[in-house]
Amino acid sequence: MTDVKVWMNETKEYVGDLRLEMRRVTWPSRKQVESTTAVVIFSVFAFAAYFEVVDTILSRAIKGILNFFTK
């Protein structure tokens, strides 16, 4: 029974600390969220294009090397 009471008290204290910490958080504005989201989306597409180019170059190079040595 004491274990349950200890658990309940610890849980209650945890939730209280959690609420206090959430009040201290500074949340970004909608404009900040939109701008950082746009940066992330642009970055994802830029990296995808970069890796596509690198993959194409490496694929052609490897195929050329294999064709050279297999003939």
Steps between C-alpha positions, in 0.01 A plus 500: 500500500784739575647433157178622342503815714863568414428447131197730514699775677788471253260513208323804641835674556613412147184644344539818708862538389395435142237774512750743649754422229242536223419852625868593457509390135510776242299383203586624150258722314304373202723704266815340645353152460399568140841639406696215659264248338567660161875477561470132590289418194741687271798325660344158453443563129849648457664198664283263297610669178864494609489130585323423172782668307770324702323166465468541123868593462617209715268253325629599158861486620458153649319373189779641283768331710315168498443520124869580445619197697237253376568550128 
